[in-house]
Amino acid sequence: MAEVALNVRGSQQLTVDATAGGVALTRPTGFRPRHAFIAITNADIRWSGSSTTPTATVGIPVSAGGYIDWTDPLTDFTNLITNARFIRTGGVSAIAEIQYFD
């Protein structure tokens, strides 16, 4: 099987706070990223990529120091990148460090 290279096309630092409904990623302008790698720092979060709104107790948990990896080169994550919402689970906002790939 041939290797497929992913090219970094942008990055973002997102504050994941207690905004009702969660906060969304802000995709870089000029292209539609199909892949993303998201590292969570300093506080725990939950996220959802579906119509279920994340809350402090609903959604997929990611601990501080954990990550979300949407970089499988054979999968197009465009819709997930567009629809994903994130919310903190405690009293401290988290920082999400995101790298976008094509």
SEFIZA-3560 file (N, C-alpha, C; in Angstrom, 3 decimals):
REM SEFIZA-3560
<numar><xx>0.839</xx><yy>-1.169</yy><zz>0.000</zz><atom>N</atom></numar>
<numar><xx>0.000</xx><yy>0.000</yy><zz>0.000</zz><atom>CA</atom></numar>
<numar><xx>0.890</xx><yy>1.240</yy><zz>0.000</zz><atom>C</atom></numar>
<numar><xx>0.608</xx><yy>2.182</yy><zz>-0.849</zz><atom>N</atom></numar>
<numar><xx>1.393</xx><yy>3.404</yy><zz>-0.947</zz><atom>CA</atom></numar>
<numar><xx>1.093</xx><yy>4.324</yy><zz>0.232</zz><atom>C</atom></numar>
<numar><xx>2.140</xx><yy>5.003</yy><zz>0.671</zz><atom>N</atom></numar>
<numar><xx>1.950</xx><yy>5.978</yy><zz>1.744</zz><atom>CA</atom></numar>
<numar><xx>1.302</xx><yy>7.234</yy><zz>1.197</zz><atom>C</atom></numar>
<numar><xx>0.480</xx><yy>7.868</yy><zz>2.015</zz><atom>N</atom></numar>
<numar><xx>-0.189</xx><yy>9.105</yy><zz>1.634</zz><atom>CA</atom></numar>
<numar><xx>0.286</xx><yy>10.188</yy><zz>2.588</zz><atom>C</atom></numar>
<numar><xx>0.840</xx><yy>11.256</yy><zz>2.046</zz><atom>N</atom></numar>
<numar><xx>1.339</xx><yy>12.348</yy><zz>2.881</zz><atom>CA</atom></numar>
<numar><xx>0.226</xx><yy>13.355</yy><zz>3.167</zz><atom>C</atom></numar>
<numar><xx>0.203</xx><yy>13.843</yy><zz>4.385</zz><atom>N</atom></numar>
<numar><xx>-0.704</xx><yy>14.922</yy><zz>4.748</zz><atom>CA</atom></numar>
<numar><xx>0.127</xx><yy>16.192</yy><zz>4.847</zz><atom>C</atom></numar>
<numar><xx>-0.376</xx><yy>17.280</yy><zz>4.300</zz><atom>N</atom></numar>
<numar><xx>0.327</xx><yy>18.552</yy><zz>4.320</zz><atom>CA</atom></numar>
<numar><xx>-0.346</xx><yy>19.492</yy><zz>5.306</zz><atom>C</atom></numar>
<numar><xx>0.442</xx><yy>20.054</yy><zz>6.241</zz><atom>N</atom></numar>
<numar><xx>-0.095</xx><yy>21.024</yy><zz>7.189</zz><atom>CA</atom></numar>
<numar><xx>-0.499</xx><yy>22.262</yy><zz>6.412</zz><atom>C</atom></numar>
<numar><xx>-1.740</xx><yy>22.693</yy><zz>6.611</zz><atom>N</atom></numar>
<numar><xx>-2.264</xx><yy>23.846</yy><zz>5.872</zz><atom>CA</atom></numar>
<numar><xx>-2.717</xx><yy>24.982</yy><zz>6.770</zz><atom>C</atom></numar>
<numar><xx>-2.638</xx><yy>24.791</yy><zz>8.076</zz><atom>N</atom></numar>
<numar><xx>-3.046</xx><yy>25.853</yy><zz>8.984</zz><atom>CA</atom></numar>
<numar><xx>-3.092</xx><yy>25.357</yy><zz>10.406</zz><atom>C</atom></numar>
<numar><xx>-3.203</xx><yy>26.307</yy><zz>11.314</zz><atom>N</atom></numar>
<numar><xx>-3.305</xx><yy>25.955</yy><zz>12.731</zz><atom>CA</atom></numar>
<numar><xx>-4.221</xx><yy>26.949</yy><zz>13.423</zz><atom>C</atom></numar>
<numar><xx>-4.623</xx><yy>26.583</yy><zz>14.617</zz><atom>N</atom></numar>
<numar><xx>-5.538</xx><yy>27.408</yy><zz>15.385</zz><atom>CA</atom></numar>
<numar><xx>-5.354</xx><yy>27.086</yy><zz>16.861</zz><atom>C</atom></numar>
<numar><xx>-5.505</xx><yy>28.090</yy><zz>17.703</zz><atom>N</atom></numar>
<numar><xx>-5.593</xx><yy>27.882</yy><zz>19.139</zz><atom>CA</atom></numar>
<numar><xx>-7.002</xx><yy>28.293</yy><zz>19.542</zz><atom>C</atom></numar>
<numar><xx>-7.749</xx><yy>27.371</yy><zz>20.129</zz><atom>N</atom></numar>
<numar><xx>-9.149</xx><yy>27.592</yy><zz>20.465</zz><atom>CA</atom></numar>
<numar><xx>-9.337</xx><yy>27.507</yy><zz>21.970</zz><atom>C</atom></numar>
<numar><xx>-9.980</xx><yy>28.518</yy><zz>22.552</zz><atom>N</atom></numar>
<numar><xx>-10.345</xx><yy>28.457</yy><zz>23.961</zz><atom>CA</atom></numar>
<numar><xx>-11.664</xx><yy>27.707</yy><zz>24.073</zz><atom>C</atom></numar>
<numar><xx>-11.634</xx><yy>26.612</yy><zz>24.804</zz><atom>N</atom></numar>
<numar><xx>-12.830</xx><yy>25.801</yy><zz>25.005</zz><atom>CA</atom></numar>
<numar><xx>-13.414</xx><yy>26.191</yy><zz>26.355</zz><atom>C</atom></numar>
<numar><xx>-14.486</xx><yy>26.963</yy><zz>26.302</zz><atom>N</atom></numar>
<numar><xx>-15.096</xx><yy>27.488</yy><zz>27.516</zz><atom>CA</atom></numar>
<numar><xx>-16.457</xx><yy>26.843</yy><zz>27.760</zz><atom>C</atom></numar>
<numar><xx>-17.293</xx><yy>27.510</yy><zz>28.531</zz><atom>N</atom></numar>
<numar><xx>-18.601</xx><yy>26.957</yy><zz>28.896</zz><atom>CA</atom></numar>
<numar><xx>-19.727</xx><yy>27.498</yy><zz>28.014</zz><atom>C</atom></numar>
<numar><xx>-19.415</xx><yy>27.983</yy><zz>26.824</zz><atom>N</atom></numar>
<numar><xx>-20.431</xx><yy>28.499</yy><zz>25.916</zz><atom>CA</atom></numar>
<numar><xx>-21.510</xx><yy>27.444</yy><zz>25.679</zz><atom>C</atom></numar>
<numar><xx>-22.769</xx><yy>27.811</yy><zz>25.909</zz><atom>N</atom></numar>
<numar><xx>-23.875</xx><yy>26.879</yy><zz>25.688</zz><atom>CA</atom></numar>
<numar><xx>-23.859</xx><yy>26.411</yy><zz>24.236</zz><atom>C</atom></numar>
<numar><xx>-23.962</xx><yy>25.122</yy><zz>24.026</zz><atom>N</atom></numar>
<numar><xx>-23.918</xx><yy>24.557</yy><zz>22.682</zz><atom>CA</atom></numar>
<numar><xx>-22.522</xx><yy>24.226</yy><zz>22.215</zz><atom>C</atom></numar>
<numar><xx>-21.522</xx><yy>24.666</yy><zz>22.964</zz><atom>N</atom></numar>
<numar><xx>-20.136</xx><yy>24.370</yy><zz>22.629</zz><atom>CA</atom></numar>
<numar><xx>-19.547</xx><yy>25.357</yy><zz>21.643</zz><atom>C</atom></numar>
<numar><xx>-18.234</xx><yy>25.355</yy><zz>21.553</zz><atom>N</atom></numar>
<numar><xx>-17.531</xx><yy>26.212</yy><zz>20.602</zz><atom>CA</atom></numar>
<numar><xx>-17.111</xx><yy>25.380</yy><zz>19.398</zz><atom>C</atom></numar>
<numar><xx>-17.065</xx><yy>26.040</yy><zz>18.252</zz><atom>N</atom></numar>
<numar><xx>-16.731</xx><yy>25.365</yy><zz>16.991</zz><atom>CA</atom></numar>
<numar><xx>-15.315</xx><yy>25.693</yy><zz>16.566</zz><atom>C</atom></numar>
<numar><xx>-14.758</xx><yy>24.837</yy><zz>15.739</zz><atom>N</atom></numar>
<numar><xx>-13.476</xx><yy>25.124</yy><zz>15.119</zz><atom>CA</atom></numar>
<numar><xx>-13.662</xx><yy>26.231</yy><zz>14.083</zz><atom>C</atom></numar>
<numar><xx>-12.631</xx><yy>27.018</yy><zz>13.868</zz><atom>N</atom></numar>
<numar><xx>-12.646</xx><yy>28.027</yy><zz>12.824</zz><atom>CA</atom></numar>
<numar><xx>-11.680</xx><yy>27.558</yy><zz>11.741</zz><atom>C</atom></numar>
<numar><xx>-12.233</xx><yy>27.040</yy><zz>10.677</zz><atom>N</atom></numar>
<numar><xx>-11.388</xx><yy>26.505</yy><zz>9.609</zz><atom>CA</atom></numar>
<numar><xx>-10.570</xx><yy>27.613</yy><zz>8.958</zz><atom>C</atom></numar>
<numar><xx>-9.355</xx><yy>27.304</yy><zz>8.556</zz><atom>N</atom></numar>
<numar><xx>-8.544</xx><yy>28.301</yy><zz>7.851</zz><atom>CA</atom></numar>
<numar><xx>-9.229</xx><yy>28.732</yy><zz>6.555</zz><atom>C</atom></numar>
<numar><xx>-8.992</xx><yy>29.963</yy><zz>6.150</zz><atom>N</atom></numar>
<numar><xx>-9.560</xx><yy>30.437</yy><zz>4.897</zz><atom>CA</atom></numar>
<numar><xx>-8.684</xx><yy>29.998</yy><zz>3.730</zz><atom>C</atom></numar>
<numar><xx>-9.275</xx><yy>29.887</yy><zz>2.586</zz><atom>N</atom></numar>
<numar><xx>-8.535</xx><yy>29.556</yy><zz>1.377</zz><atom>CA</atom></numar>
<numar><xx>-8.503</xx><yy>28.084</yy><zz>1.015</zz><atom>C</atom></numar>
<numar><xx>-8.928</xx><yy>27.215</yy><zz>1.907</zz><atom>N</atom></numar>
<numar><xx>-9.024</xx><yy>25.790</yy><zz>1.585</zz><atom>CA</atom></numar>
<numar><xx>-9.946</xx><yy>25.122</yy><zz>2.582</zz><atom>C</atom></numar>
<numar><xx>-10.391</xx><yy>23.934</yy><zz>2.230</zz><atom>N</atom></numar>
<numar><xx>-11.258</xx><yy>23.134</yy><zz>3.105</zz><atom>CA</atom></numar>
<numar><xx>-10.447</xx><yy>22.006</yy><zz>3.693</zz><atom>C</atom></numar>
<numar><xx>-10.063</xx><yy>22.105</yy><zz>4.965</zz><atom>N</atom></numar>
<numar><xx>-9.273</xx><yy>21.015</yy><zz>5.546</zz><atom>CA</atom></numar>
<numar><xx>-10.092</xx><yy>19.731</yy><zz>5.629</zz><atom>C</atom></numar>
<numar><xx>-9.425</xx><yy>18.621</yy><zz>5.328</zz><atom>N</atom></numar>
<numar><xx>-10.067</xx><yy>17.313</yy><zz>5.404</zz><atom>CA</atom></numar>
<numar><xx>-9.606</xx><yy>16.522</yy><zz>6.629</zz><atom>C</atom></numar>
<numar><xx>-8.584</xx><yy>17.053</yy><zz>7.312</zz><atom>N</atom></numar>
<numar><xx>-7.995</xx><yy>16.347</yy><zz>8.447</zz><atom>CA</atom></numar>
<numar><xx>-7.605</xx><yy>17.350</yy><zz>9.518</zz><atom>C</atom></numar>
<numar><xx>-7.599</xx><yy>16.889</yy><zz>10.780</zz><atom>N</atom></numar>
<numar><xx>-7.189</xx><yy>17.753</yy><zz>11.887</zz><atom>CA</atom></numar>
<numar><xx>-6.618</xx><yy>16.906</yy><zz>13.018</zz><atom>C</atom></numar>
<numar><xx>-5.671</xx><yy>17.499</yy><zz>13.722</zz><atom>N</atom></numar>
<numar><xx>-5.127</xx><yy>16.908</yy><zz>14.940</zz><atom>CA</atom></numar>
<numar><xx>-5.322</xx><yy>17.952</yy><zz>16.027</zz><atom>C</atom></numar>
<numar><xx>-5.967</xx><yy>17.565</yy><zz>17.137</zz><atom>N</atom></numar>
<numar><xx>-6.357</xx><yy>18.509</yy><zz>18.180</zz><atom>CA</atom></numar>
<numar><xx>-5.789</xx><yy>18.032</yy><zz>19.517</zz><atom>C</atom></numar>
<numar><xx>-4.894</xx><yy>18.834</yy><zz>20.091</zz><atom>N</atom></numar>
<numar><xx>-4.325</xx><yy>18.531</yy><zz>21.411</zz><atom>CA</atom></numar>
<numar><xx>-5.034</xx><yy>19.401</yy><zz>22.446</zz><atom>C</atom></numar>
<numar><xx>-5.441</xx><yy>18.789</yy><zz>23.542</zz><atom>N</atom></numar>
<numar><xx>-6.166</xx><yy>19.486</yy><zz>24.606</zz><atom>CA</atom></numar>
<numar><xx>-5.210</xx><yy>19.753</yy><zz>25.765</zz><atom>C</atom></numar>
<numar><xx>-5.133</xx><yy>21.019</yy><zz>26.180</zz><atom>N</atom></numar>
<numar><xx>-4.215</xx><yy>21.366</yy><zz>27.263</zz><atom>CA</atom></numar>
<numar><xx>-4.971</xx><yy>21.928</yy><zz>28.458</zz><atom>C</atom></numar>
<numar><xx>-4.443</xx><yy>21.771</yy><zz>29.595</zz><atom>N</atom></numar>
<numar><xx>-4.769</xx><yy>22.370</yy><zz>30.890</zz><atom>CA</atom></numar>
<numar><xx>-6.155</xx><yy>22.116</yy><zz>31.489</zz><atom>C</atom></numar>
<numar><xx>-7.099</xx><yy>21.539</yy><zz>30.795</zz><atom>N</atom></numar>
<numar><xx>-8.414</xx><yy>21.243</yy><zz>31.387</zz><atom>CA</atom></numar>
<numar><xx>-9.136</xx><yy>20.198</yy><zz>30.545</zz><atom>C</atom></numar>
<numar><xx>-10.058</xx><yy>19.485</yy><zz>31.166</zz><atom>N</atom></numar>
<numar><xx>-10.818</xx><yy>18.436</yy><zz>30.479</zz><atom>CA</atom></numar>
<numar><xx>-11.957</xx><yy>19.047</yy><zz>29.659</zz><atom>C</atom></numar>
<numar><xx>-12.314</xx><yy>18.356</yy><zz>28.570</zz><atom>N</atom></numar>
<numar><xx>-13.409</xx><yy>18.802</yy><zz>27.712</zz><atom>CA</atom></numar>
<numar><xx>-14.299</xx><yy>17.620</yy><zz>27.355</zz><atom>C</atom></numar>
<numar><xx>-15.397</xx><yy>17.944</yy><zz>26.688</zz><atom>N</atom></numar>
<numar><xx>-16.230</xx><yy>16.962</yy><zz>25.986</zz><atom>CA</atom></numar>
<numar><xx>-16.505</xx><yy>17.538</yy><zz>24.616</zz><atom>C</atom></numar>
<numar><xx>-16.705</xx><yy>16.653</yy><zz>23.646</zz><atom>N</atom></numar>
<numar><xx>-17.013</xx><yy>17.109</yy><zz>22.300</zz><atom>CA</atom></numar>
<numar><xx>-18.046</xx><yy>16.207</yy><zz>21.657</zz><atom>C</atom></numar>
<numar><xx>-18.689</xx><yy>16.755</yy><zz>20.629</zz><atom>N</atom></numar>
<numar><xx>-19.659</xx><yy>16.000</yy><zz>19.838</zz><atom>CA</atom></numar>
<numar><xx>-19.546</xx><yy>16.443</yy><zz>18.391</zz><atom>C</atom></numar>
<numar><xx>-19.674</xx><yy>15.511</yy><zz>17.497</zz><atom>N</atom></numar>
<numar><xx>-19.654</xx><yy>15.814</yy><zz>16.070</zz><atom>CA</atom></numar>
<numar><xx>-21.000</xx><yy>15.557</yy><zz>15.427</zz><atom>C</atom></numar>
<numar><xx>-22.006</xx><yy>15.308</yy><zz>16.267</zz><atom>N</atom></numar>
<numar><xx>-23.338</xx><yy>14.989</yy><zz>15.759</zz><atom>CA</atom></numar>
<numar><xx>-24.309</xx><yy>16.087</yy><zz>16.167</zz><atom>C</atom></numar>
<numar><xx>-25.580</xx><yy>15.810</yy><zz>16.057</zz><atom>N</atom></numar>
<numar><xx>-26.595</xx><yy>16.785</yy><zz>16.451</zz><atom>CA</atom></numar>
<numar><xx>-26.750</xx><yy>16.863</yy><zz>17.971</zz><atom>C</atom></numar>
<numar><xx>-26.084</xx><yy>15.967</yy><zz>18.713</zz><atom>N</atom></numar>
<numar><xx>-26.109</xx><yy>16.020</yy><zz>20.168</zz><atom>CA</atom></numar>
<numar><xx>-25.192</xx><yy>17.145</yy><zz>20.632</zz><atom>C</atom></numar>
<numar><xx>-25.736</xx><yy>18.079</yy><zz>21.373</zz><atom>N</atom></numar>
<numar><xx>-24.953</xx><yy>19.206</yy><zz>21.865</zz><atom>CA</atom></numar>
<numar><xx>-24.122</xx><yy>18.765</yy><zz>23.067</zz><atom>C</atom></numar>
<numar><xx>-22.818</xx><yy>19.044</yy><zz>23.070</zz><atom>N</atom></numar>
<numar><xx>-22.024</xx><yy>18.653</yy><zz>24.227</zz><atom>CA</atom></numar>
<numar><xx>-22.335</xx><yy>19.533</yy><zz>25.439</zz><atom>C</atom></numar>
<numar><xx>-22.261</xx><yy>18.928</yy><zz>26.602</zz><atom>N</atom></numar>
<numar><xx>-22.395</xx><yy>19.651</yy><zz>27.870</zz><atom>CA</atom></numar>
<numar><xx>-21.256</xx><yy>19.173</yy><zz>28.765</zz><atom>C</atom></numar>
<numar><xx>-21.224</xx><yy>19.657</yy><zz>29.979</zz><atom>N</atom></numar>
<numar><xx>-20.189</xx><yy>19.218</yy><zz>30.919</zz><atom>CA</atom></numar>
<numar><xx>-20.291</xx><yy>17.734</yy><zz>31.246</zz><atom>C</atom></numar>
<numar><xx>-21.447</xx><yy>17.107</yy><zz>30.937</zz><atom>N</atom></numar>
<numar><xx>-21.630</xx><yy>15.686</yy><zz>31.247</zz><atom>CA</atom></numar>
<numar><xx>-22.039</xx><yy>14.837</yy><zz>30.045</zz><atom>C</atom></numar>
<numar><xx>-22.209</xx><yy>15.456</yy><zz>28.870</zz><atom>N</atom></numar>
<numar><xx>-22.632</xx><yy>14.735</yy><zz>27.658</zz><atom>CA</atom></numar>
<numar><xx>-21.615</xx><yy>14.998</yy><zz>26.551</zz><atom>C</atom></numar>
<numar><xx>-21.235</xx><yy>13.949</yy><zz>25.873</zz><atom>N</atom></numar>
<numar><xx>-20.279</xx><yy>14.060</yy><zz>24.781</zz><atom>CA</atom></numar>
<numar><xx>-19.076</xx><yy>13.172</yy><zz>25.051</zz><atom>C</atom></numar>
<numar><xx>-18.169</xx><yy>13.137</yy><zz>24.109</zz><atom>N</atom></numar>
<numar><xx>-16.977</xx><yy>12.296</yy><zz>24.227</zz><atom>CA</atom></numar>
<numar><xx>-15.945</xx><yy>13.040</yy><zz>25.080</zz><atom>C</atom></numar>
<numar><xx>-15.538</xx><yy>12.453</yy><zz>26.206</zz><atom>N</atom></numar>
<numar><xx>-14.588</xx><yy>13.145</yy><zz>27.072</zz><atom>CA</atom></numar>
<numar><xx>-13.153</xx><yy>13.043</yy><zz>26.547</zz><atom>C</atom></numar>
<numar><xx>-12.412</xx><yy>14.126</yy><zz>26.729</zz><atom>N</atom></numar>
<numar><xx>-10.979</xx><yy>14.149</yy><zz>26.448</zz><atom>CA</atom></numar>
<numar><xx>-10.318</xx><yy>14.861</yy><zz>27.623</zz><atom>C</atom></numar>
<numar><xx>-9.388</xx><yy>14.190</yy><zz>28.253</zz><atom>N</atom></numar>
<numar><xx>-8.699</xx><yy>14.766</yy><zz>29.402</zz><atom>CA</atom></numar>
<numar><xx>-7.620</xx><yy>15.745</yy><zz>28.969</zz><atom>C</atom></numar>
<numar><xx>-7.274</xx><yy>16.662</yy><zz>29.860</zz><atom>N</atom></numar>
<numar><xx>-6.147</xx><yy>17.553</yy><zz>29.611</zz><atom>CA</atom></numar>
<numar><xx>-4.916</xx><yy>16.697</yy><zz>29.314</zz><atom>C</atom></numar>
<numar><xx>-4.201</xx><yy>17.043</yy><zz>28.270</zz><atom>N</atom></numar>
<numar><xx>-3.055</xx><yy>16.257</yy><zz>27.838</zz><atom>CA</atom></numar>
<numar><xx>-3.416</xx><yy>15.218</yy><zz>26.792</zz><atom>C</atom></numar>
<numar><xx>-4.709</xx><yy>15.042</yy><zz>26.530</zz><atom>N</atom></numar>
<numar><xx>-5.164</xx><yy>14.095</yy><zz>25.520</zz><atom>CA</atom></numar>
<numar><xx>-5.277</xx><yy>14.756</yy><zz>24.150</zz><atom>C</atom></numar>
<numar><xx>-5.702</xx><yy>13.979</yy><zz>23.181</zz><atom>N</atom></numar>
<numar><xx>-5.829</xx><yy>14.524</yy><zz>21.836</zz><atom>CA</atom></numar>
<numar><xx>-6.936</xx><yy>13.841</yy><zz>21.058</zz><atom>C</atom></numar>
<numar><xx>-7.336</xx><yy>14.504</yy><zz>19.972</zz><atom>N</atom></numar>
<numar><xx>-8.316</xx><yy>13.990</yy><zz>19.028</zz><atom>CA</atom></numar>
<numar><xx>-7.587</xx><yy>13.915</yy><zz>17.698</zz><atom>C</atom></numar>
<numar><xx>-7.620</xx><yy>12.758</yy><zz>17.058</zz><atom>N</atom></numar>
<numar><xx>-6.834</xx><yy>12.542</yy><zz>15.844</zz><atom>CA</atom></numar>
<numar><xx>-7.744</xx><yy>12.211</yy><zz>14.670</zz><atom>C</atom></numar>
<numar><xx>-7.939</xx><yy>13.199</yy><zz>13.807</zz><atom>N</atom></numar>
<numar><xx>-8.716</xx><yy>13.016</yy><zz>12.582</zz><atom>CA</atom></numar>
<numar><xx>-7.774</xx><yy>13.111</yy><zz>11.395</zz><atom>C</atom></numar>
<numar><xx>-6.742</xx><yy>12.258</yy><zz>11.382</zz><atom>N</atom></numar>
<numar><xx>-5.720</xx><yy>12.356</yy><zz>10.335</zz><atom>CA</atom></numar>
<numar><xx>-5.575</xx><yy>11.098</yy><zz>9.481</zz><atom>C</atom></numar>
<numar><xx>-6.485</xx><yy>10.157</yy><zz>9.583</zz><atom>N</atom></numar>
<numar><xx>-6.407</xx><yy>8.984</yy><zz>8.708</zz><atom>CA</atom></numar>
<numar><xx>-6.475</xx><yy>9.473</yy><zz>7.264</zz><atom>C</atom></numar>
<numar><xx>-5.423</xx><yy>9.257</yy><zz>6.468</zz><atom>N</atom></numar>
<numar><xx>-5.406</xx><yy>9.805</yy><zz>5.114</zz><atom>CA</atom></numar>
<numar><xx>-6.457</xx><yy>9.213</yy><zz>4.176</zz><atom>C</atom></numar>
<numar><xx>-7.049</xx><yy>8.098</yy><zz>4.546</zz><atom>N</atom></numar>
<numar><xx>-8.052</xx><yy>7.471</yy><zz>3.689</zz><atom>CA</atom></numar>
<numar><xx>-9.473</xx><yy>7.912</yy><zz>4.035</zz><atom>C</atom></numar>
<numar><xx>-9.603</xx><yy>8.774</yy><zz>5.029</zz><atom>N</atom></numar>
<numar><xx>-10.917</xx><yy>9.253</yy><zz>5.468</zz><atom>CA</atom></numar>
<numar><xx>-10.985</xx><yy>10.764</yy><zz>5.329</zz><atom>C</atom></numar>
<numar><xx>-12.089</xx><yy>11.273</yy><zz>4.831</zz><atom>N</atom></numar>
<numar><xx>-12.306</xx><yy>12.714</yy><zz>4.710</zz><atom>CA</atom></numar>
<numar><xx>-13.115</xx><yy>13.175</yy><zz>5.922</zz><atom>C</atom></numar>
<numar><xx>-12.513</xx><yy>13.986</yy><zz>6.789</zz><atom>N</atom></numar>
<numar><xx>-13.146</xx><yy>14.440</yy><zz>8.026</zz><atom>CA</atom></numar>
<numar><xx>-13.762</xx><yy>15.833</yy><zz>7.892</zz><atom>C</atom></numar>
<numar><xx>-13.961</xx><yy>16.329</yy><zz>6.671</zz><atom>N</atom></numar>
<numar><xx>-14.464</xx><yy>17.688</yy><zz>6.461</zz><atom>CA</atom></numar>
<numar><xx>-15.747</xx><yy>17.952</yy><zz>7.231</zz><atom>C</atom></numar>
<numar><xx>-16.732</xx><yy>17.060</yy><zz>7.140</zz><atom>N</atom></numar>
<numar><xx>-18.005</xx><yy>17.274</yy><zz>7.837</zz><atom>CA</atom></numar>
<numar><xx>-17.829</xx><yy>17.267</yy><zz>9.349</zz><atom>C</atom></numar>
<numar><xx>-16.976</xx><yy>16.403</yy><zz>9.852</zz><atom>N</atom></numar>
<numar><xx>-16.731</xx><yy>16.362</yy><zz>11.290</zz><atom>CA</atom></numar>
<numar><xx>-16.058</xx><yy>17.646</yy><zz>11.752</zz><atom>C</atom></numar>
<numar><xx>-15.081</xx><yy>18.139</yy><zz>11.007</zz><atom>N</atom></numar>
<numar><xx>-14.416</xx><yy>19.398</yy><zz>11.342</zz><atom>CA</atom></numar>
<numar><xx>-15.433</xx><yy>20.537</yy><zz>11.356</zz><atom>C</atom></numar>
<numar><xx>-16.355</xx><yy>20.522</yy><zz>10.424</zz><atom>N</atom></numar>
<numar><xx>-17.373</xx><yy>21.573</yy><zz>10.332</zz><atom>CA</atom></numar>
<numar><xx>-18.385</xx><yy>21.492</yy><zz>11.470</zz><atom>C</atom></numar>
<numar><xx>-18.800</xx><yy>20.293</yy><zz>11.853</zz><atom>N</atom></numar>
<numar><xx>-19.898</xx><yy>20.115</yy><zz>12.811</zz><atom>CA</atom></numar>
<numar><xx>-19.478</xx><yy>19.961</yy><zz>14.268</zz><atom>C</atom></numar>
<numar><xx>-18.227</xx><yy>19.666</yy><zz>14.539</zz><atom>N</atom></numar>
<numar><xx>-17.781</xx><yy>19.388</yy><zz>15.905</zz><atom>CA</atom></numar>
<numar><xx>-17.947</xx><yy>20.606</yy><zz>16.811</zz><atom>C</atom></numar>
<numar><xx>-18.353</xx><yy>20.343</yy><zz>18.041</zz><atom>N</atom></numar>
<numar><xx>-18.496</xx><yy>21.370</yy><zz>19.069</zz><atom>CA</atom></numar>
<numar><xx>-17.810</xx><yy>20.865</yy><zz>20.337</zz><atom>C</atom></numar>
<numar><xx>-17.219</xx><yy>21.790</yy><zz>21.088</zz><atom>N</atom></numar>
<numar><xx>-16.407</xx><yy>21.470</yy><zz>22.251</zz><atom>CA</atom></numar>
<numar><xx>-16.851</xx><yy>22.314</yy><zz>23.445</zz><atom>C</atom></numar>
<numar><xx>-16.798</xx><yy>21.724</yy><zz>24.647</zz><atom>N</atom></numar>
<numar><xx>-17.148</xx><yy>22.460</yy><zz>25.860</zz><atom>CA</atom></numar>
<numar><xx>-16.273</xx><yy>21.957</yy><zz>27.009</zz><atom>C</atom></numar>
<numar><xx>-15.927</xx><yy>22.847</yy><zz>27.917</zz><atom>N</atom></numar>
<numar><xx>-15.141</xx><yy>22.426</yy><zz>29.081</zz><atom>CA</atom></numar>
<numar><xx>-16.042</xx><yy>21.675</yy><zz>30.053</zz><atom>C</atom></numar>
<numar><xx>-15.430</xx><yy>20.860</yy><zz>30.913</zz><atom>N</atom></numar>
<numar><xx>-16.224</xx><yy>20.090</yy><zz>31.858</zz><atom>CA</atom></numar>
<numar><xx>-16.143</xx><yy>20.633</yy><zz>33.273</zz><atom>C</atom></numar>
<numar><xx>-15.194</xx><yy>21.492</yy><zz>33.551</zz><atom>N</atom></numar>
<numar><xx>-15.029</xx><yy>22.035</yy><zz>34.895</zz><atom>CA</atom></numar>
<numar><xx>-15.077</xx><yy>23.555</yy><zz>34.878</zz><atom>C</atom></numar>
<numar><xx>-14.476</xx><yy>24.155</yy><zz>35.884</zz><atom>N</atom></numar>
<numar><xx>-14.513</xx><yy>25.602</yy><zz>36.032</zz><atom>CA</atom></numar>
<numar><xx>-13.411</xx><yy>26.346</yy><zz>35.304</zz><atom>C</atom></numar>
<numar><xx>-12.498</xx><yy>25.621</yy><zz>34.671</zz><atom>N</atom></numar>
<numar><xx>-11.369</xx><yy>26.237</yy><zz>33.959</zz><atom>CA</atom></numar>
<numar><xx>-11.495</xx><yy>25.937</yy><zz>32.473</zz><atom>C</atom></numar>
<numar><xx>-11.331</xx><yy>26.954</yy><zz>31.655</zz><atom>N</atom></numar>
<numar><xx>-11.380</xx><yy>26.752</yy><zz>30.203</zz><atom>CA</atom></numar>
<numar><xx>-10.133</xx><yy>26.004</yy><zz>29.734</zz><atom>C</atom></numar>
<numar><xx>-10.318</xx><yy>25.169</yy><zz>28.738</zz><atom>N</atom></numar>
<numar><xx>-9.213</xx><yy>24.426</yy><zz>28.134</zz><atom>CA</atom></numar>
<numar><xx>-8.715</xx><yy>25.184</yy><zz>26.911</zz><atom>C</atom></numar>
<numar><xx>-7.526</xx><yy>24.856</yy><zz>26.489</zz><atom>N</atom></numar>
<numar><xx>-6.983</xx><yy>25.358</yy><zz>25.235</zz><atom>CA</atom></numar>
<numar><xx>-6.835</xx><yy>24.162</yy><zz>24.301</zz><atom>C</atom></numar>
<numar><xx>-7.370</xx><yy>24.287</yy><zz>23.105</zz><atom>N</atom></numar>
<numar><xx>-7.203</xx><yy>23.257</yy><zz>22.073</zz><atom>CA</atom></numar>
<numar><xx>-6.222</xx><yy>23.802</yy><zz>21.044</zz><atom>C</atom></numar>
<numar><xx>-5.159</xx><yy>23.052</yy><zz>20.803</zz><atom>N</atom></numar>
<numar><xx>-4.181</xx><yy>23.404</yy><zz>19.777</zz><atom>CA</atom></numar>
<numar><xx>-4.494</xx><yy>22.529</yy><zz>18.569</zz><atom>C</atom></numar>
<numar><xx>-4.806</xx><yy>23.149</yy><zz>17.440</zz><atom>N</atom></numar>
<numar><xx>-5.268</xx><yy>22.422</yy><zz>16.262</zz><atom>CA</atom></numar>
<numar><xx>-4.311</xx><yy>22.618</yy><zz>15.099</zz><atom>C</atom></numar>
<numar><xx>-4.009</xx><yy>21.531</yy><zz>14.395</zz><atom>N</atom></numar>
<numar><xx>-3.290</xx><yy>21.584</yy><zz>13.124</zz><atom>CA</atom></numar>
<numar><xx>-4.243</xx><yy>21.019</yy><zz>12.083</zz><atom>C</atom></numar>
<numar><xx>-4.378</xx><yy>21.742</yy><zz>10.973</zz><atom>N</atom></numar>
<numar><xx>-5.238</xx><yy>21.316</yy><zz>9.866</zz><atom>CA</atom></numar>
<numar><xx>-4.382</xx><yy>20.791</yy><zz>8.715</zz><atom>C</atom></numar>
<numar><xx>-4.896</xx><yy>19.776</yy><zz>8.030</zz><atom>N</atom></numar>
<numar><xx>-4.176</xx><yy>19.133</yy><zz>6.931</zz><atom>CA</atom></numar>
<numar><xx>-5.091</xx><yy>19.005</yy><zz>5.720</zz><atom>C</atom></numar>
<numar><xx>-4.470</xx><yy>18.899</yy><zz>4.536</zz><atom>N</atom></numar>
<numar><xx>-5.263</xx><yy>18.610</yy><zz>3.328</zz><atom>CA</atom></numar>
<numar><xx>-5.028</xx><yy>17.196</yy><zz>2.898</zz><atom>C</atom></numar>
//
